Amino acid sequence: MAGIFPTCRQPLRLLSRLAILLVLCLSLVLSACSTASTGITGNYAEDTVTVADSLLATIALAKDDPGRSEAENQARSLINSYMARYRPRGDVNGLASFTTMQTALNSLAGHYTNYPNRPLPDALKERLTKELNKAEVTVVRGA
């Protein structure tokens, strides 16, 4: 009887190792997909320009545009991804471009959170446009 158990343990070990390998592979695939869907590449200057351009396009949408709701949801996701990526980085979060960008993103995210069914007020839209453009110019200069 003792001779049977060693042979049963080998397939169980193999199955457990295969299960661990499968979980690791799936987690790598899913993490790669989540990064690709946000558009955040890891290059601070490129990401700042991309996020600013995307948000400028979103806030420029008309109040009655049928794609506005989806664009705002994508903007929220983009804001969260950008801030999660760059806020903890000490080499970035002290730059003038980042602080300007952070101010704009916090204002926009706050509006989307507190007033999800209302369009952006004109005053906020103007301020965001100025701040996002300023962040783009500043990051291109390297500051």
C-alpha positions as CSV (number, residue, x, y, z in Angstrom):
1,M,0.0,0.0,0.0
2,A,2.9,2.4,0.8
3,G,4.1,1.9,-2.8
4,I,0.9,3.4,-4.2
5,F,1.1,6.8,-2.5
6,P,4.3,8.0,-4.1
7,T,2.9,7.5,-7.6
8,C,-0.3,9.4,-6.6
9,R,1.7,12.3,-5.2
10,Q,3.6,12.9,-8.5
11,P,0.5,13.7,-10.6
12,L,-0.8,15.9,-7.8
13,R,2.5,17.8,-7.7
14,L,2.4,18.2,-11.4
15,L,-1.2,19.4,-11.4
16,S,-0.5,21.9,-8.6
17,R,2.5,23.2,-10.5
18,L,0.5,23.5,-13.7
19,A,-2.2,25.4,-11.8
20,I,0.3,27.9,-10.4
21,L,1.8,28.3,-13.9
22,L,-1.6,28.9,-15.4
23,V,-2.5,31.6,-12.7
24,L,0.8,33.4,-13.3
25,C,0.3,33.4,-17.1
26,L,-3.2,34.7,-16.8
27,S,-2.2,37.4,-14.4
28,L,0.6,38.5,-16.8
29,V,-1.8,38.6,-19.8
30,L,-4.5,40.5,-17.9
31,S,-2.0,43.1,-16.6
32,A,-0.7,43.6,-20.1
33,C,-4.2,44.1,-21.4
34,S,-5.1,46.6,-18.8
35,T,-2.0,48.7,-19.5
36,A,-2.7,48.7,-23.3
37,S,-6.3,49.7,-22.9
38,T,-5.6,52.9,-20.9
39,G,-3.0,54.2,-23.4
40,I,-0.5,54.9,-20.6
41,T,2.9,53.9,-21.9
42,G,5.3,54.9,-19.1
43,N,6.9,57.8,-21.0
44,Y,5.9,60.8,-18.9
45,A,6.1,63.4,-21.6
46,E,4.2,61.4,-24.2
47,D,1.6,60.3,-21.7
48,T,1.0,63.9,-20.5
49,V,0.5,65.1,-24.1
50,T,-1.8,62.2,-24.9
51,V,-3.9,62.5,-21.8
52,A,-4.2,66.3,-22.2
53,D,-5.2,66.0,-25.9
54,S,-7.8,63.3,-25.1
55,L,-9.3,65.3,-22.2
56,L,-9.4,68.5,-24.4
57,A,-11.4,66.5,-27.0
58,T,-13.7,65.2,-24.3
59,I,-14.5,68.5,-22.7
60,A,-15.0,70.0,-26.2
61,L,-17.9,67.6,-26.9
62,A,-21.3,69.3,-27.2
63,K,-23.8,68.8,-24.4
64,D,-26.1,66.8,-26.6
65,D,-23.4,64.6,-28.2
66,P,-24.5,61.0,-28.0
67,G,-20.9,59.8,-27.3
68,R,-20.4,62.2,-24.5
69,S,-21.2,59.7,-21.7
70,E,-18.8,57.1,-23.0
71,A,-16.1,59.7,-23.6
72,E,-16.5,60.9,-20.0
73,N,-16.2,57.3,-18.7
74,Q,-13.0,56.8,-20.7
75,A,-11.7,60.2,-19.4
76,R,-12.3,59.0,-15.8
77,S,-10.4,55.8,-16.5
78,L,-7.6,57.7,-18.2
79,I,-7.3,60.2,-15.3
80,N,-7.1,57.3,-12.8
81,S,-4.5,55.5,-14.8
82,Y,-2.4,58.6,-15.3
83,M,-2.5,59.7,-11.6
84,A,-1.8,56.1,-10.4
85,R,1.2,55.9,-12.7
86,Y,2.8,59.3,-12.0
87,R,1.7,60.6,-8.6
88,P,4.0,58.2,-6.7
89,R,7.1,59.0,-8.9
90,G,9.3,61.5,-7.2
91,D,11.1,62.4,-10.4
92,V,7.9,63.5,-11.9
93,N,5.5,64.8,-9.2
94,G,7.6,67.9,-8.5
95,L,7.6,69.1,-12.1
96,A,5.6,72.2,-13.0
97,S,3.9,70.2,-15.8
98,F,2.7,67.6,-13.4
99,T,1.3,70.0,-10.8
100,T,-0.6,71.8,-13.5
101,M,-1.8,68.6,-14.9
102,Q,-2.8,67.3,-11.4
103,T,-4.8,70.5,-10.8
104,A,-6.7,70.1,-14.0
105,L,-7.3,66.3,-13.6
106,N,-8.5,66.8,-10.0
107,S,-11.0,69.5,-11.1
108,L,-12.3,67.4,-13.9
109,A,-12.6,64.2,-11.9
110,G,-14.3,66.1,-9.1
111,H,-16.9,67.5,-11.5
112,Y,-17.5,64.0,-13.0
113,T,-17.9,62.5,-9.5
114,N,-20.1,65.2,-7.9
115,Y,-22.1,66.1,-11.0
116,P,-22.2,63.0,-13.2
117,N,-25.2,64.0,-15.2
118,R,-24.4,67.7,-15.7
119,P,-22.2,69.2,-18.5
120,L,-19.1,71.1,-17.6
121,P,-19.8,74.8,-16.8
122,D,-18.2,77.2,-19.3
123,A,-15.9,78.7,-16.7
124,L,-14.6,75.3,-15.7
125,K,-14.2,74.3,-19.3
126,E,-12.2,77.4,-20.1
127,R,-9.9,76.9,-17.0
128,L,-9.3,73.2,-17.9
129,T,-8.5,74.1,-21.5
130,K,-5.9,76.7,-20.3
131,E,-4.4,74.3,-17.7
132,L,-4.2,71.3,-20.1
133,N,-2.6,73.4,-22.8
134,K,-0.2,74.8,-20.3
135,A,0.8,71.4,-19.1
136,E,1.4,70.2,-22.7
137,V,3.6,73.2,-23.4
138,T,5.5,72.8,-20.1
139,V,6.1,69.1,-20.5
140,V,7.4,69.6,-24.1
141,R,9.9,72.2,-22.7
142,G,11.0,69.6,-20.2
143,A,9.7,71.2,-17.0
